[in-house]
Amino acid sequence: WGLLRLVVLGLDSFREHYGFVASDDVLRAVSLMLNNVVREVGSEGDFVGHLGSRELVIVTGQARLREVRERLDTRLHQALEYFYPLKDRDTLPDSDRLRVEMVALFASDGPFPDVDSLKTAKAAKGL
């Protein structure tokens, strides 16, 4: 198995500037992209979940996770720009823009005899 944690960075700043409805639209669109990519390259037993206000997770097979990550990286890089009005796209500094950070954890990073060891490994990888 492989676990991919995604964090939408810049969402708080985006919410302050454009409102909570626009912020929710970003999370909804990112979630749909995750589901679509997992549907395309994943398997029936894969899991897509929402961990927190800006965190999502995918659990799939280790071999498929690399393809999932590559496709998501490409799609998210293209899509996040379109949440901004045209007038703001060229003026916003990179530090204030929406971006997605992805970190993977694989079964081969284990062994994980219990949930606590998985949490420890997850924390060590920045998950």
C-alpha positions as CSV (number, residue, x, y, z in Angstrom):
1,W,0.0,0.0,0.0
2,G,0.9,3.6,-0.4
3,L,-0.5,6.7,1.4
4,L,-0.5,10.1,-0.2
5,R,-1.2,13.1,2.0
6,L,-2.1,16.4,0.2
7,V,-2.2,19.7,1.9
8,V,-3.7,22.8,0.2
9,L,-1.4,25.6,1.2
10,G,-2.4,29.3,0.9
11,L,-6.1,28.4,1.5
12,D,-6.4,30.6,4.5
13,S,-5.1,33.6,2.6
14,F,-7.3,32.7,-0.3
15,R,-10.4,32.5,2.0
16,E,-9.7,35.9,3.6
17,H,-9.4,37.5,0.2
18,Y,-12.2,35.7,-1.8
19,G,-14.5,34.4,0.8
20,F,-15.4,31.0,2.3
21,V,-17.5,30.0,-0.7
22,A,-14.6,30.3,-3.1
23,S,-12.4,28.5,-0.6
24,D,-14.9,25.6,-0.4
25,D,-15.0,25.5,-4.2
26,V,-11.2,25.0,-4.2
27,L,-11.4,22.1,-1.8
28,R,-14.3,20.6,-3.8
29,A,-12.5,20.9,-7.1
30,V,-9.3,19.4,-5.6
31,S,-11.4,16.5,-4.1
32,L,-13.0,15.8,-7.5
33,M,-9.6,15.8,-9.1
34,L,-8.4,13.2,-6.6
35,N,-11.4,11.0,-7.1
36,N,-11.1,11.2,-10.9
37,V,-7.4,10.3,-10.9
38,V,-7.9,7.4,-8.4
39,R,-10.8,6.2,-10.6
40,E,-8.5,6.4,-13.7
41,V,-5.4,4.6,-12.4
42,G,-6.5,3.2,-9.0
43,S,-8.4,0.1,-8.1
44,E,-11.8,-0.5,-6.5
45,G,-10.5,-0.8,-3.0
46,D,-8.7,2.5,-3.0
47,F,-9.6,5.2,-0.4
48,V,-9.9,9.0,-0.8
49,G,-10.6,10.9,2.3
50,H,-10.7,14.4,3.9
51,L,-8.5,14.7,7.0
52,G,-9.0,18.3,8.0
53,S,-9.9,21.8,6.7
54,R,-7.2,21.6,4.0
55,E,-5.9,18.1,4.1
56,L,-6.8,15.1,2.0
57,V,-5.5,11.5,1.8
58,I,-5.3,8.7,-0.8
59,V,-4.6,5.1,0.1
60,T,-3.9,2.8,-2.9
61,G,-1.4,0.2,-4.1
62,Q,2.3,1.2,-3.9
63,A,2.8,0.9,-7.7
64,R,-0.3,3.0,-8.5
65,L,0.5,5.7,-6.0
66,R,3.4,7.0,-8.1
67,E,1.1,7.4,-11.2
68,V,-1.6,9.0,-9.0
69,R,0.9,11.5,-7.7
70,E,2.3,12.4,-11.1
71,R,-1.2,12.9,-12.6
72,L,-2.3,15.0,-9.6
73,D,0.8,17.1,-9.7
74,T,0.1,17.9,-13.4
75,R,-3.6,18.6,-13.0
76,L,-3.3,20.6,-9.9
77,H,-0.5,22.8,-11.2
78,Q,-2.7,23.7,-14.2
79,A,-6.0,24.1,-12.3
80,L,-5.2,26.1,-9.2
81,E,-4.4,29.3,-11.3
82,Y,-8.0,29.4,-12.6
83,F,-9.5,30.0,-9.1
84,Y,-8.1,33.6,-9.3
85,P,-9.7,36.4,-11.2
86,L,-7.7,37.4,-14.3
87,K,-6.8,40.7,-12.7
88,D,-5.1,38.9,-9.8
89,R,-3.2,36.2,-11.6
90,D,-0.2,38.3,-12.5
91,T,-0.1,40.4,-9.4
92,L,-0.1,37.9,-6.6
93,P,3.2,36.9,-5.1
94,D,4.1,33.2,-5.3
95,S,4.1,32.9,-1.5
96,D,0.3,33.9,-1.4
97,R,-0.8,31.6,-4.2
98,L,-2.7,28.3,-3.7
99,R,-0.4,25.3,-4.0
100,V,-0.6,21.6,-3.0
101,E,2.1,19.8,-1.0
102,M,2.2,16.0,-1.4
103,V,4.0,13.5,0.8
104,A,3.9,9.8,0.3
105,L,4.4,6.9,2.8
106,F,4.7,3.3,1.6
107,A,4.3,0.0,3.3
108,S,8.0,-0.7,2.5
109,D,8.9,2.3,4.8
110,G,7.7,0.0,7.7
111,P,7.2,-2.5,9.3
112,F,4.2,-1.0,11.0
113,P,3.1,-3.5,13.7
114,D,0.6,-1.1,15.1
115,V,-1.1,2.2,14.6
116,D,1.3,4.1,16.8
117,S,4.3,3.0,14.7
118,L,2.4,4.2,11.6
119,K,1.7,7.6,13.3
120,T,5.4,7.9,14.2
121,A,6.5,7.2,10.7
122,K,3.9,9.6,9.3
123,A,5.1,12.4,11.6
124,A,8.8,11.7,10.7
125,K,7.9,12.2,7.0
126,G,5.9,15.3,7.6
127,L,2.6,13.7,7.2
